[in-house]
Amino acid sequence: MGYVPLEKLLDRSGESIYKLVVLASRRALEIAEGQPKLVEANATVKPSTVALMEIASGKVKYQKAKPEK
């Protein structure tokens, strides 16, 4: 699976493309640094695509940051 439809991703990122890009880039960096993948993907799939696949499947979700006290 190389293509993940945008419609599947926007509702999981707070309806914001900016939040989606930030979420996917942070998760892709984690995967590139050695964190385990949460979805099945062969070794040739790029970390950014795996991150989008994880978001589409609901395994990675956007959470609003809690304010610091």
ABEGO torsion letter per residue (X at the ends): XABBBAAAAAAAAGGBAAAAAAAAAAAAAAAAAGBBBABBBBAABBAAAAAAAAAAAGABBBBBBBBBX
